[in-house]
Amino acid sequence: MFRILVSDAISEEGLAPLRKSEQIEIVQKKVTEVEEQLHEFDALLVRSATKVTEELLSKMPNLKIIGRAGVGVDNIDVEAATKRGIVVINAPNGNTISAAEHTFAMMAALVRHIPQAHVSVKSREWNRSAFVGTELQGKHLGIIGFGRIGSEVAKRARAFGMTVHVYDPFLTKERAEKLGVSIHTLDEVLACSDIITVHTPLTKETKGLLGEKNLAKTKKGVYLINCARGGIIDEQALIPFLQSGHVAGVALDVFEQEPPGDHPLFAFDNVIVTPHLGASTIEAQLNVATQVAEEILHFLEGKPVTSSINLPTLSKDVYEKIQAFYNLAKKMGTIASQYMNIPVQELSVTYAGTVADLETTYITRSLLAGFLRPRVASTVNEVNAAMIAKERGITYGEKFSDETYGYANCISLTVHGENRTFTIKGSHIPNYGDRIVHFDGFTIDFAPDGHLLYIQHQDRPGMIGKVGNVLGEHQVNIATMQVGREQAGGKAIMMLSLDKPIDDALLEKLAEIEDIETVKRLEVS
């Protein structure tokens, strides 16, 4: 009997797939109510209330899978679960329509002043002239971030007769044409849009994305919507733009701090707010519960799960053999994705040497997950990476070769973009670690870890010193430096490992050095 502890409130309808199996016993109780029986459970099904900590996991030695009936897994210690070989799954698609519809509802409410008019009428007023709005038809909608939710918003906007402009560095022309939207730079979207909605994950790159600098680039009278993650729009920076009338209105479903307390934005009549309701529909809650229940059932039946957010289920023997290459491939994918910060159509992976004799399918999945993770808002893992790549119009394939370039093993990745191609080669050397041995046409040797700085330049005396001086002036310490060149006096590269990440201002400073052609920041964890 496969015992499942359901520790948070989940509808019976959502648990229906599990109820049908005679091999499953479901216990619906809080963790605190079954302290003495925790060691007996094979699966744990939660929402957001139960905190799945390392301490709790230590009390559940038979636990094999954790299901989160929702998108986020902030309440689950995924690393601790992974170390114990516990699969963690969620429901990444369950709230897509709900979030898209809420965004559109906020958009309509914002431009037609519906919340303000509602309050006015309930106050026994009838002041029609105070709430003259604007139509959505014919307006230019800017969408920042074009994943599942962003694309659903675009479909609805087109049905309303809106022109949709998208900023997403990884959106291909083919997919944009298929969905009837146009691709632009961020500055272009800011300048041309009457309404702007954000649908990106919250990362260090997107935090404060719509801050003072970018808000100043928007069209006067613009409307802003954030139903994605609090912090993408700098809430404090909004205040002067609302005061001046440059921003005509703002709709927020999410905040930097939740609950937001006595927020200064609440003083503005043209700011409408909701308490993080993007996924709060009967259908979305049922969808996420049903998706997770079905995934747990697949796991029990030995079928592949498609929403695992940690490692795929591998035998211990297979995993031990591929682990080193599994990690190397993920790092190579992460580096290639950041370096090729453009739309991509194809990834080609070639294995040579001892790695070619192993189960390379999982290694390729790891590489694909590493490549996609910086590009999409949803969780990417080795199981769902292929599905997400397909959604993004990215194809991939494996090849095998006898050419090892002098190494016992070699993994080569070639990335085909719309206008260029990039190749990176790596090798794992026992007792030495992962090494990148070829980078965009240059022979080099560096460890793919931590805060990396890539510089392409003309081979001139003193270049290393100039770069070192600028970094030193900004208190950035160089841990290691590796260089490579085509020929003396020609093109050359340097790859620096730094003790801490560098900001955009420092990148711009380095780019100003004479004879430097390209500067890129690469983060590998």
Long-range contacts (C-beta under 8 A, 24 or more apart in sequence): 1-25, 2-42, 2-43, 2-300, 3-27, 3-40, 3-41, 3-42, 3-43, 4-41, 4-42, 4-43, 4-44, 4-45, 4-296, 5-29, 5-31, 5-34, 5-38, 5-41, 5-43, 5-44, 5-45, 6-45, 6-46, 7-31, 7-44, 7-45, 7-46, 7-49, 7-50, 8-45, 8-46, 8-47, 8-48, 8-49, 8-50, 8-69, 9-47, 9-49, 10-45, 10-47, 10-69, 10-289, 11-285, 11-286, 11-289, 13-286, 13-289, 13-290, 14-69, 14-285, 14-286, 14-288, 14-289, 14-290, 14-293, 15-289, 15-293, 16-290, 16-293, 17-290, 17-293, 17-294, 17-297, 18-293, 18-296, 18-297, 21-297, 21-300, 23-300, 24-297, 24-300, 31-56, 35-59, 43-67, 43-296, 43-299, 45-69, 45-292, 45-293, 45-296, 46-75, 46-76, 48-72, 48-74, 48-75, 49-75, 50-75, 51-75, 52-76, 52-77, 52-81, 53-77, 53-80, 54-80, 57-81, 57-84, 57-86, 64-299, 65-89, 65-296, 65-299, 67-292, 67-293, 67-295, 67-296, 68-292, 69-285, 69-288, 69-289, 69-292, 70-94, 70-95, 70-279, 70-288, 71-95, 71-279, 71-288, 71-378, 71-379, 73-309, 73-379, 78-309, 78-310, 81-310, 82-310, 82-311, 86-310, 87-299, 87-305, 87-308, 87-310, 87-311, 87-313, 88-308, 88-309, 88-310, 89-292, 89-295, 89-296, 89-299, 89-305, 89-307, 89-308, 89-309, 90-288, 90-292, 90-307, 90-309, 90-379, 91-287, 91-288, 91-289, 91-291, 91-292, 91-295, 91-307, 92-307, 92-378, 92-379, 92-384, 93-148, 93-287, 93-291, 94-279, 94-284, 94-287, 94-288, 94-290, 94-291, 95-278, 95-279, 95-281, 95-284, 95-287, 95-288, 96-148, 96-149, 96-152, 97-152, 97-283, 97-284, 98-278, 98-279, 98-280, 98-281, 98-283, 98-284, 99-149, 99-152, 99-227, 99-278, 99-279, 99-284, 100-149, 100-152, 100-153, 100-156, 101-156, 101-281, 102-227, 102-253, 102-274, 102-277, 102-278, 103-149, 103-153, 103-197, 103-199, 103-225, 103-227, 103-278, 104-153, 104-156, 104-157, 106-225, 106-227, 106-251, 106-253, 106-272, 106-274, 107-136, 107-195, 107-197, 107-223, 107-225, 107-251, 108-136, 109-251, 109-272, 110-195, 110-223, 110-225, 110-249, 110-250, 110-251, 110-272, 111-135, 111-136, 111-195, 111-223, 111-249, 115-272, 116-269, 116-270, 116-272, 136-160, 136-161, 136-162, 136-195, 137-161, 137-162, 138-162, 138-163, 139-163, 139-194, 139-195, 140-165, 140-192, 140-193, 140-194, 140-195, 141-165, 141-193, 141-194, 141-195, 141-196, 141-197, 142-166, 142-167, 142-189, 142-190, 142-192, 142-193, 142-195, 142-196, 142-197, 143-167, 143-168, 143-181, 143-189, 143-196, 143-197, 143-199, 144-168, 144-186, 144-189, 144-196, 144-197, 144-198, 144-199, 144-200, 144-209, 144-210, 145-198, 145-199, 145-200, 145-201, 145-206, 145-228, 145-377, 146-171, 146-181, 146-199, 147-199, 147-376, 147-377, 147-378, 148-377, 148-378, 148-391, 149-199, 149-228, 149-377, 150-197, 150-199, 151-179, 153-197, 153-199, 154-179, 154-180, 154-181, 155-179, 165-189, 165-192, 165-193, 169-341, 169-342, 169-343, 169-375, 170-342, 170-343, 170-344, 170-375, 170-376, 170-392, 171-343, 172-343, 172-344, 172-345, 172-392, 172-393, 172-418, 173-343, 173-418, 174-345, 174-393, 175-392, 175-393, 186-214, 187-217, 190-214, 190-217, 190-218, 190-219, 191-217, 191-218, 191-219, 192-219, 193-218, 193-219, 193-222, 194-219, 194-221, 194-222, 194-223, 195-222, 195-223, 195-224, 195-225, 196-222, 196-223, 196-224, 196-225, 197-224, 197-225, 197-226, 197-227, 198-225, 198-226, 198-228, 198-232, 198-233, 199-227, 199-228, 199-377, 200-228, 200-229, 200-232, 200-377, 201-228, 201-229, 201-376, 201-377, 202-228, 202-229, 202-230, 202-231, 202-232, 206-232, 207-231, 207-232, 208-232, 208-234, 208-237, 209-233, 210-234, 210-237, 211-237, 212-237, 215-241, 215-246, 215-247, 216-241, 218-246, 218-247, 220-245, 220-246, 221-245, 221-246, 221-248, 222-246, 222-247, 222-248, 223-247, 223-248, 223-249, 223-250, 223-251, 224-249, 224-250, 224-251, 225-250, 225-251, 225-252, 226-250, 226-251, 226-252, 226-253, 226-254, 227-251, 227-253, 227-254, 227-278, 228-254, 228-377, 229-254, 230-254, 230-255, 230-256, 230-257, 230-258, 231-256, 235-263, 235-265, 236-264, 238-265, 239-264, 239-265, 242-268, 242-270, 242-271, 253-277, 253-278, 254-278, 304-383, 305-383, 306-383, 306-384, 306-387, 307-383, 307-384, 308-381, 308-382, 308-383, 308-384, 309-379, 309-381, 310-381, 311-381, 311-382, 312-362, 312-365, 312-381, 312-382, 312-383, 314-362, 318-359, 318-362, 321-358, 321-359, 322-358, 322-359, 322-360, 322-362, 322-363, 324-428, 324-430, 324-434, 325-355, 325-358, 325-363, 325-409, 325-411, 325-428, 326-362, 326-363, 326-366, 327-366, 327-434, 328-411, 328-426, 328-427, 328-428, 328-434, 328-448, 329-363, 329-364, 329-366, 329-367, 329-370, 329-411, 329-426, 330-366, 330-367, 330-369, 330-370, 331-370, 331-426, 331-434, 331-448, 331-449, 331-524, 332-367, 332-370, 332-411, 332-413, 332-424, 332-426, 332-436, 332-448, 333-366, 333-367, 333-368, 333-369, 333-370, 333-371, 333-372, 333-413, 334-370, 334-371, 334-373, 334-374, 334-523, 334-524, 334-525, 335-424, 335-436, 335-448, 335-452, 335-522, 335-524, 336-371, 336-413, 336-415, 336-422, 336-424, 337-370, 337-371, 337-372, 337-373, 337-374, 337-375, 338-374, 338-520, 338-521, 338-522, 338-523, 339-422, 339-424, 339-440, 339-454, 339-520, 339-522, 340-415, 340-417, 340-420, 340-422, 342-417, 342-418, 342-419, 342-420, 343-417, 343-418, 344-394, 344-415, 344-416, 344-417, 344-418, 345-393, 345-394, 345-395, 345-416, 345-417, 345-418, 346-394, 346-395, 346-396, 346-397, 346-415, 346-416, 347-371, 347-389, 347-394, 347-395, 347-396, 347-397, 347-413, 347-414, 347-415, 347-416, 348-396, 348-397, 348-399, 348-413, 348-414, 348-416, 349-396, 349-397, 349-398, 349-399, 349-411, 349-412, 349-413, 350-398, 350-399, 350-400, 350-401, 350-411, 350-412, 350-413, 350-414, 351-398, 351-399, 351-400, 351-401, 351-409, 351-410, 351-411, 351-412, 352-400, 352-401, 352-402, 352-403, 352-404, 352-405, 352-409, 352-410, 352-411, 352-412, 353-404, 353-407, 353-408, 353-409, 353-410, 354-408, 354-409, 355-409, 355-410, 355-411, 355-428, 356-400, 356-401, 356-409, 360-398, 361-398, 363-411, 364-396, 364-398, 367-411, 367-413, 368-396, 371-415, 405-437, 405-438, 407-437, 410-437, 412-438, 436-495, 439-484, 439-493, 439-495, 440-493, 441-486, 442-484, 442-485, 442-486, 442-492, 442-493, 443-484, 444-482, 444-483, 444-484, 444-493, 444-495, 445-482, 446-480, 446-482, 446-495, 446-497, 447-480, 447-497, 448-524, 449-497, 449-524, 450-479, 450-497, 450-498, 450-523, 450-524, 450-525, 451-497, 451-498, 451-499, 451-500, 451-501, 451-502, 451-521, 451-523, 452-495, 452-496, 452-497, 452-498, 452-521, 452-522, 452-523, 452-524, 453-495, 453-496, 453-497, 453-498, 453-502, 453-510, 453-519, 453-520, 453-521, 453-522, 454-493, 454-494, 454-495, 454-518, 454-519, 454-520, 454-521, 454-522, 455-493, 455-494, 455-495, 455-496, 455-510, 455-516, 455-518, 455-519, 455-520, 456-491, 456-492, 456-493, 456-516, 456-517, 456-518, 457-491, 457-492, 457-493, 457-494, 457-513, 457-515, 457-516, 457-517, 458-489, 458-490, 458-491, 458-492, 458-515, 458-517, 459-485, 459-487, 459-488, 459-489, 459-490, 459-491, 459-492, 460-489, 460-515, 463-492, 463-494, 463-513, 463-515, 463-516, 464-494, 466-513, 467-494, 467-496, 467-510, 467-513, 467-516, 470-506, 470-509, 470-510, 470-513, 471-496, 471-498, 471-502, 471-506, 471-510, 474-502, 474-506, 474-509, 476-500, 476-502, 476-506, 491-517
